[in-house]
Amino acid sequence: MTATNGRPAAGSDADRADRGGGAGRGADREDTVAGVVRQWRSVHPELDTGPMEVIGRINRCAALLQQAEDAPLRRAGLSRPEFDLLGALRRTGHELTPSELAKETFSSGAAVTKRLKQLTERGLVERRGDSRDRRVAHLRLTDAGRDLVDGILPEQLAYETAVLSVLAPTGQGELAGLLAELLGRLEGRMGALRA
């Protein structure tokens, strides 16, 4: 059964497959984006809602993950952006300036400054002035900060593994590959637009 716009009609097997709901994967459950897309198709059957089906689902997944928060981080009294700053200092293995941290964590300078103040007050990050330019600060983890990151990371990865366990390992790999391709192309395009 096909809708007037050439797409499978809602409720058909092909429509469920189009939404990612094949056998054994919640074929009878409709996600929220599928409902939104169906409504738009009824209002504007001439429009291709394919992009909405991808981007809408990415945005919805991101929103749900943010609402759930990260249990291990919450127990440690950290937000995800704060952990990202600590993680950047740990994984790069050397001091970073606030502007370098902003670039590493895809954050604004103002947001990094605010988070660094809180992390410094907690004794997790320390700053060192630049000998040639007093306006520049170099940041590094304290021993307490390094121990906190190293203690949380295995637990955080286990939490994320549990979140993704609704997908088979092969599905996770396919999804990671598709998202990597999309992100790489978007980063390249946005970089070219900024140049």
C-alpha positions as CSV (number, residue, x, y, z in Angstrom):
1,M,0.0,0.0,0.0
2,T,1.5,3.4,-1.1
3,A,0.6,6.9,-0.1
4,T,0.0,9.6,-2.7
5,N,3.5,10.9,-2.3
6,G,5.2,7.6,-3.3
7,R,6.1,6.7,0.3
8,P,4.6,3.6,2.0
9,A,1.3,4.3,3.7
10,A,1.3,4.5,7.5
11,G,0.8,1.2,9.1
12,S,2.2,-0.9,6.3
13,D,5.1,-3.3,6.8
14,A,7.2,-1.1,4.5
15,D,6.3,2.0,6.6
16,R,7.4,0.2,9.8
17,A,10.6,-0.8,8.1
18,D,11.1,2.8,7.0
19,R,10.9,3.8,10.6
20,G,13.5,1.2,11.7
21,G,10.8,-1.0,13.3
22,G,11.5,-4.4,11.7
23,A,10.8,-7.8,13.2
24,G,12.1,-8.2,16.7
25,R,12.8,-4.5,17.0
26,G,9.5,-3.1,18.3
27,A,7.7,-3.3,14.9
28,D,4.4,-2.4,16.6
29,R,5.8,0.6,18.4
30,E,5.8,3.9,16.6
31,D,8.4,6.5,17.7
32,T,7.4,10.1,18.2
33,V,9.1,11.3,15.0
34,A,7.1,8.8,12.9
35,G,3.9,10.3,14.2
36,V,5.2,13.9,13.4
37,V,6.2,12.8,9.9
38,R,2.9,11.2,9.3
39,Q,1.1,14.4,10.3
40,W,3.3,16.5,8.0
41,R,2.7,14.1,5.1
42,S,-1.1,14.6,5.6
43,V,-0.7,18.4,5.5
44,H,2.0,18.5,2.8
45,P,2.0,15.2,0.9
46,E,4.1,16.8,-1.9
47,L,7.1,17.4,0.4
48,D,9.9,14.9,1.0
49,T,10.0,14.4,4.8
50,G,13.0,12.1,4.6
51,P,15.4,14.6,6.1
52,M,13.0,15.0,9.0
53,E,13.1,11.3,9.7
54,V,16.8,11.4,10.1
55,I,17.5,14.7,11.8
56,G,14.3,14.6,13.9
57,R,15.4,11.2,15.3
58,I,18.9,12.4,16.0
59,N,17.6,15.4,17.8
60,R,15.0,13.3,19.7
61,C,17.6,10.8,20.8
62,A,19.9,13.6,21.9
63,A,17.1,15.2,23.9
64,L,16.2,11.9,25.6
65,L,19.9,11.2,26.5
66,Q,20.2,14.7,28.0
67,Q,17.0,14.3,30.0
68,A,18.2,11.0,31.4
69,E,21.5,12.7,32.3
70,D,24.5,10.6,33.0
71,A,24.1,8.7,36.3
72,P,27.8,8.3,37.1
73,L,28.5,11.9,36.4
74,R,25.5,13.1,38.5
75,R,26.7,11.0,41.4
76,A,30.1,12.7,41.2
77,G,28.4,16.1,41.1
78,L,29.5,16.8,37.6
79,S,27.5,17.9,34.5
80,R,28.4,16.5,31.1
81,P,30.0,19.7,30.0
82,E,32.2,19.8,33.1
83,F,33.2,16.2,32.6
84,D,34.0,17.0,28.9
85,L,36.5,19.7,30.1
86,L,38.1,17.4,32.6
87,G,38.2,14.7,29.9
88,A,39.9,17.0,27.4
89,L,42.6,17.8,29.9
90,R,43.1,14.1,30.7
91,R,43.1,12.7,27.1
92,T,45.3,15.3,25.6
93,G,47.9,14.7,28.3
94,H,49.1,18.3,28.5
95,E,48.1,21.8,29.6
96,L,45.5,23.7,27.5
97,T,44.5,27.3,27.4
98,P,40.8,28.2,27.8
99,S,40.5,28.8,24.1
100,E,42.0,25.4,23.3
101,L,39.6,23.8,25.8
102,A,36.7,25.6,24.1
103,K,37.7,24.2,20.8
104,E,38.3,20.7,22.2
105,T,34.8,20.6,23.8
106,F,32.8,22.6,21.1
107,S,31.9,25.2,23.8
108,S,31.8,28.9,23.9
109,G,34.6,30.8,25.6
110,A,32.1,32.2,28.2
111,A,30.8,28.7,29.0
112,V,34.3,27.4,29.5
113,T,35.3,30.3,31.7
114,K,32.2,29.6,34.0
115,R,32.8,25.9,34.2
116,L,36.6,26.3,34.8
117,K,35.8,28.6,37.7
118,Q,33.6,25.9,39.3
119,L,36.1,23.1,38.6
120,T,39.0,25.2,40.0
121,E,37.1,26.0,43.2
122,R,36.5,22.2,43.6
123,G,40.2,21.6,43.4
124,L,40.0,19.6,40.2
125,V,41.7,22.0,37.8
126,E,44.6,24.4,38.4
127,R,45.8,27.3,36.3
128,R,49.3,28.6,35.6
129,G,50.0,32.0,34.2
130,D,52.0,32.4,31.0
131,S,55.5,33.8,31.7
132,R,55.4,35.9,28.5
133,D,51.7,37.0,28.4
134,R,49.8,37.4,31.7
135,R,46.5,37.4,29.8
136,V,47.0,33.7,28.9
137,A,46.3,30.9,31.4
138,H,47.5,27.3,31.1
139,L,45.2,24.7,32.7
140,R,45.9,21.2,33.9
141,L,44.2,18.6,36.1
142,T,45.1,18.4,39.7
143,D,45.8,14.9,41.1
144,A,42.3,14.9,42.5
145,G,40.9,15.8,39.0
146,R,42.9,13.1,37.3
147,D,41.8,10.5,39.9
148,L,38.2,11.6,39.4
149,V,38.2,11.3,35.6
150,D,40.0,7.9,35.8
151,G,37.5,6.6,38.4
152,I,34.4,7.8,36.5
153,L,35.4,6.9,32.9
154,P,34.9,3.1,33.2
155,E,31.6,3.5,35.0
156,Q,30.5,6.1,32.5
157,L,31.4,3.8,29.6
158,A,29.4,1.0,31.3
159,Y,26.4,3.3,31.6
160,E,26.6,4.3,27.9
161,T,26.9,0.6,27.0
162,A,23.7,-0.1,28.9
163,V,22.0,2.7,27.1
164,L,23.0,1.4,23.7
165,S,22.2,-2.2,24.6
166,V,18.8,-1.8,22.9
167,L,20.7,-2.2,19.7
168,A,22.6,-5.3,18.6
169,P,26.4,-4.9,18.4
170,T,26.3,-5.0,14.6
171,G,23.6,-2.3,14.6
172,Q,25.7,-0.2,17.0
173,G,28.6,-0.5,14.6
174,E,26.5,0.5,11.6
175,L,25.0,3.4,13.4
176,A,28.5,4.6,14.5
177,G,29.7,4.4,11.0
178,L,26.8,6.3,9.5
179,L,27.0,9.0,12.2
180,A,30.8,9.3,11.6
181,E,30.2,9.8,7.9
182,L,27.5,12.4,8.5
183,L,29.6,14.2,11.2
184,G,32.7,14.2,9.0
185,R,30.9,15.6,6.1
186,L,29.1,18.3,8.2
187,E,32.3,19.3,9.9
188,G,34.0,19.6,6.5
189,R,31.1,21.6,5.0
190,M,30.8,23.9,8.1
191,G,34.6,24.5,8.1
192,A,34.5,25.4,4.5
193,L,31.7,27.9,5.1
194,R,33.6,29.5,7.9
195,A,36.8,29.9,5.9
